[in-house]
Amino acid sequence: MSRVQANLLLVLIALIWGSAFVAQSHGMADIGPMAFTGVRFLIGALVVAPLAWREWQGLQRQARPLQPVDGLKIGGLGCLLLLGAAMQQIGIVSTTVTNAGFLTALYVPLVPVLGWLLLRQLPHWSVWPGALACLVGAFLLSGAHTLQVSLGDSWIIASAMPWALHVLLVGRVADRMNAPFLVACGQFVVCGLLALAWALLFEPLSWAGLQAAALPIAYTGVLSVGVAFTAQVVAQRYAHAADAAIILSSETLFAALFGYLLMGDRLGEAGLLGCGLILASMLAIQLLPLLRTRKPVFISENP
């Protein structure tokens, strides 16, 4: 795969993730948030299962079977995924698609901060002003300046922590196990089963409701979970880091675009400023560390 092809694939991933917020919002009309989360992640696991099975067979042939501790790590990632996805889904019930898209992106500045706190990975200086800009942006976007913070916005903001922890740890686990598809499929299964168990116990769940929400569930399960998460692993093997940062951050813009076109979302001046601050801080945190100071070259005038 060429770099151009990888970049185009990343655009598709950002498009899928941005548009999925609309499907997630529509799905809440017929079933509860945990039921929606559980079914779509189990569908995503089925999509990745053939790749995971091939990876499993490869590990067996290489005499490198997974250990019990690997299962615990995958289970932990699945729990983080459940927390992030569930809080996001609950928040979408009572907020706009645009707000959900931008506020979810608050995990971006949290990742390097948590890397410094938990793994002693010193972040680039741009993290600190970027994190502050993200918080101010979330403040403006959520309507907190009017002292009327939406409950849905609060759930979305809270989901940033498990999303950030998941992003911080999933790469390390997949690299150490050398089994990215098994990790992906396993965490989807854990997330899906736990969410569905909660829904069976505490949410009204019926076959009629699942049928009515079938299209949003299928779209988010197959494309957002199964295809997009898996394609990200493939694309970022070939794409330049700067390209990936810019393109995947555009998920927030796609969410706003689809919210505008399909849901009638509209933002005031404060909301637009908040979106701009969040997007600018995300790009700055990702791109500024990639810049390198070029040393001047002095040419002697002596013959």
N, C-alpha and C positions, 0 to 999 in steps of 0.2 A: 504494500500500500504506500502510495506517495504522500508527501506532506500535504499537497493540495487535496487529495482524496480524504485524508484524515481530518482536515479542517472542515470540509463539506459534511463529513459525518458528525462532527461536533456541532455544527449548525443544526443538523437534524435533531440531535439529542436535546439541545437547548429549546428548539421548537416544540418537541414532544413534552418536555417537562413544563414549559410555559403554558401550553394548551391544556395540560392535564388538570390545572387548577379549575378550569371551567367544568370539565367532566366530574371532578371531585365535588364541586358545588352542586351540580345537577343531581348527582347520585344521592345526596342527602334528603331529597324529597320523598324517598320511598323506604330507605332503611337507615339504621343508626350508623354512627361514625365507626364504631369498632367492627361491626359486621362488614361494612364497606372495606375497611382496612384489611381485615382478615382474609376475605375472599380474593381481593385483588393481589395480595402478596402470595397466596397459594397459587394463583394463576401464573404469576411471574415465576414462581419456582418451577412450575411445569415447563415453562418456556426454556428455562436455563438447564433443566434436567438432562437432556441429551449431551450437552457439553460437559456437565459435571460428571456424568457417567463415563465418558471417554477419558476425562482427567483421572477419575478414580482407577480405571483400568490401567492407565499409564503408570500411576504410582505403584500399583500392584506388580506390574512387570519390572519396575525398577527396584523392587523390594524396599519401598519407602511407604508403608501403610501409615495412615493417620493414627495418632496416639489419642488416648482419652483426654489428655490436656488440650488437644486440638479441638475436640468436640466442645469442651468448656469455653474455649475462646470464641468459637462460632456461635455458641449459645449466648454469650455475653453480647456479641455484636447484634444478634437478633433482638435481644432485649432493648438495646439502645435504639435500634431501628424502630421497634414497636413504640417506644416512648415518643420519638420524634414524629413518626407518621401519625400516631393516634392524637397527639396534641394538635398537630397541624390540621387533621381532619375535623376535630371538634371545633377548632377555631373557625374553619371555613364555613361552618353552619351559620355564624353570626357576624361575618365580616365580608368585605368585597374580595373579588378575585385579585384585583390590583394590589390591595393591601397585603393579602396573603403572599403574593409573589415576592414583593419587596421585603416584607418583614421576615420571611423565611430566610432571606439572604443574609440576615444578621449573623449566621454561623460563620461566614467568611472571615471577618476579623477575629472571631473567637478561636479559630483553629490555631493560628500561631501563638496567641496568648496562652492557650492551654498547653501547647507544645512546650512553652517556656516554663510554665508552672509545674507540669507533670513530668516532662521528659528532659527538662533542663536544656532545651533547644532555644538559644537566644534569638529572639525575633529581630527582624530588620527595624530600624528606627521608625519607618513609615507606619508600623502597626499602631503606635500609640495615638497619633493624630487621626489615623484612619478609624480606629475603634471609637474615638470620641465623636467623629463626624457621623458614624453609623448610628450611635445612640441618639444624637440630635435629630438625625433624619427620621428615626423610628418615632421619636417624640412628636415631630411635626406630622408625620404620616398617620399616626394612630389617633390624632385628635386630642392628645394629652394637653396641648396648649389651651384647650377649651375646658379642661378639668373634667372631661367626659370620655375617659378611655373605654373603647369598646371591649366587651368581654372576649369577643372573638380575636381581636388584636392581641389581647393579653395572652391567650393560648398560643397564638402563632409565635409571639416573642419568646415565650417559655420553651417552645420546641427547638429554639436555636441551640440550646445547650446540649441536648442529646444528639442533635445533628452534628454539631461540632466535634463531640467526643467520638462519634462514629466515623467521621471523616478522618480524624486524627489516628484512629486505631486500625481501621479496616485495611489500609495499605500495608501496615507493618505485619498484620496477621497473614494476609495473603502472600506477601513476599517470603516470610519465614516458612510457610507451608508449601510455597511454590504451587499453589492450587487456587487461582483466583475464581474459577467457576464453581468449584466445590464450596468455597467460602460464600460466594454470592447465593447459590442455591440453598445452602444450609441456613443462612441467616434469614432468607425469605420464608423458609418452612417454619422456623421458630417464631418469627414475627406473626405469620399468618395464623398458626395454630393457637397462639396465646390470645390474639385479638378475637378470633372466632369463638374461643372458649368463653371469654368475657361477654361477648355479644349474646351467646346462648343463655348465659346466666342472668344478665342484667338489661338486655335490650329486647324489645318486641321484634321477633324475627319470623318472617313467613316466606313461603315459597313464592307467593304472589308479589311480595316486596322485592325479592331477588330478581324475579322476572322483569319487573318494571324498571329496575336499575341495571339491567343486564348490559346495556350498551356502555354507560359510563364505567362499569366494573371491568368490562372487557377491554375498553380503551386504555384505562390506567393499568390494568393488570398485564396485558400483553405488551403494550408499547412503553408506558412510563416505567414499570418495574422490570419486566423481562427483557425487552429490547434495549431500552435506553441505558440502564445500569450496566448491562453486559457490553454494549457498544462503546461505552465510555472507557472500559478497561482496554479494549482493542485500539481505539483511536488514539489514546494518549501514549501508546507505545511508539507512534510515528509522528505525532504533531509536536511542533515546537511549544515549549512551555508558555511563551507569551501569547501565542495563538490560542491555546487552550483556555488560558485565563480570561481573555477578552470574550471568546465565543461562548463559553459556558456561563459567564456572568450575564450574558444577554438573555438568559432564561427569565430574568425579572422583567425585561422589556417585553418579551413575548407574552408574559402573563398579563401585563398592563394592556398590550395590544388586543389580546383575545378578550380580556375583560371589557374593553371599550367597544369592540365590535359585536360581541355575543351577549354580554350581560348588562350593557348600558352603564358601566362604571364611569364616573366622572370625578376628577380631582380639582380641588380649589388651589389657590396660590400656595398655601402652606403645604398641602399634600404634594404638589409638584416639586417644591423646593426640597421636601423630605426625600422624595424619590431620587432627585438629582444628587443629594448628599450621599445617600446609600450607594448609588451606582458609582459615583466618583471615588468614594473611599474603597470600594471593592477593587476597582481597577488599579488604584494607586498602590494598595497593599500587594497586589499580585505582580504589578509591572515594575515598580520602583526598585525592588531588589534585583531585577534582571539587568538594570542599567549598569554599565561599567564605565568608569572614567578613563577616557582615552588619553594616554600620555602624548604631549606634543613632540613632534619630530623636528629636531634642529639640523639644518643643513649647513655645513661649514662653507664659508665663502672663499676659503683659501684653496688655491689650485692644488 
